[in-house]
Amino acid sequence: MRPVYEKDFLYDILVPYVNWSFRRVFRSLEFKGVENIPEDGAVIFSPNHVNTLLDALAVLAMRENRPVVFAARADIFRKPLVAKILNFLRIVPINRIRDGVDALAGNEQTFHTAIHTLQAGIPFCIFPEGRHSQDPGLLPLRKGIARIALQAVDEIEGPVYIVPIGLVYDDYVNFRTDLTINVGEAVLVARGRSKKTQTEPERQRKARKLLVKLTTKMKALIDTRRDKPVRDSLLLRTLRIPLVPFAALLLLPAFGIVKYLAKNMKDKAFLNSVRYGICYLINPVIIFLLSVILVVAGLIPWWLILLLPILSAFAPEIWYGAMTKRVASN
């Protein structure tokens, strides 16, 4: 089996579109402190986890088309097809204590993948809280990130860093709101491979110390708010008005799918991530297929086969920009 971080032609084509469309989800997307990401060693990203899939896309957008490998909870990998898709997206499974003590043994493979990823010079991203939560503040950090970092010190030549990241959403449930990505000063785990063998109590003590330091830095990054939300200009809002009905027409398939899925969704925190996937990834394909049918039926000219799917990718920005009510989740 080839390494998850290995270059993939289809992935390289898809990522620029994903980054472009992710930026369309927000009225304002601001990156602060990106210069804090070290260039001279292995880097582990440590973001807070509040908005399911969109959190990972935020980290990916921060990297501007450069690769990142992610860890996600293992239970979403249970279906073989889903596991293949996640692996293609450079996401690997990590078991949590709630999955059972026996399941934790499966993390050795993930730790192995993480080390090889870091050795290849590619950042590894893990959400250290272990689960998402839309409550303000930070959940207790799990020790998985410390274990990976300390294992990296044993096996990698050169410095090993953990970079804390604070994702601050103006609103968790609506499109066309604001997101600030705060990148903090990197935590230096070690400057190079440890020469002496450490006992397990020493490693545990180092891991606890590392988590305390990381918790302090992450809390400071998420305890920030904009003075006031960013708004579209009056000119843009005026020009958008006549386009709203056409945008709604192009989004009709997406509306139906999102409404159906939302009805059966146990965890509503996934709603915005599902809406993103449907509007930007699935809906343009549906519009393309419908366009082909209409051209074959002689109802529209052939050149609309390509134009309508492209326009459908701009439709969410127009529709949700006009319709989203600004109710801050924070």
C-alpha positions, 0 to 999 in steps of 0.5 A: 500500500502506497504512503498516504502522503504520496503525490496523487494527480487527481488530488492535486487537481481537486485541492485548488478547487476545494480551497477556492470553494472553501473561501467562498463559504465565508464573507471574510477569511483571515489568517493571522500568524502564518509566519509562526510555522517553522520551516526547519523541522517536523511540524504537527498542527494542533487546531481546536475542533468546532466545525467538523470537516470545515476545520480540516479545510481551514488548515488546508486553505492556510497551507495554500495547496501544499500537502497536509495529512490529517488524523480523524476519529476511527469510527467514520472509517468503518465503511470500506467506501468511506475509508477509501475516500478518506484515505484519498483525502489524506486522512488516517484513522485514530482510535479514542479511549471511548472506542475501547481499550483494545481499539487503541492498539490500532493507533500504532499504525497511525503513529507510524504513518504520522512519523513517516509523514513528518520524515517526508517533510509534510505536516501532520494535523491532529485535533487534540481535543479528540472530538468536536464541540461548539461550546466556546473554550477548549476541551481537555486535550488528549495525549495522542498528540504528545505521544506522536510528538515524543515518538517523532523526537526519537525517530526524526533528525532535526527539530520537532514542533507542535504549532497551536492553531485557533479557529474562531468562527463568527457563526457555526451554522450559516454560510457567508459569515467570518472565520479567523485562523490564528496561528500561535508560536510553535512549541519546540518539542526537541531540537533533535533526536534524543540520545538517551533512552527515557523511561516510561514515567519520564515520557509520561511526565514530558507528555503531561508538561507538553499538553499543559503548555499546548493548552495554554497557547491554544486557549489564548488563540481561541479567546479572540473575537472581531470587534465587529463582523465584516459586511459586504459593500452596499454596491455588492449587495445591490448588484447581487439582488437580481442574481438571487433567483437564478442562484436559487434555481441552480441550487434546487438539487442541493436544497433538496439533498441538504434538507433530506440529510438534515432531517436524519442528522443526529449531530447538527454540527455536521450541517455546515460541512454537509452543506459545503459538500453538497453545494460545491462538490455534488451539486455542480455534477448534478447540474452538469448531468441535467444540462446534458439531458436538456441538450439531448432533448433539444431544450437548451444550446450545447454550450450551457453544458459547461457554463451552467455547472461553472455558474452553479459553483458561484451560486452558494456565495450569491444565495447565502450572501443574500439570505444568511441572517447574522446570528453569532454562534459565539 
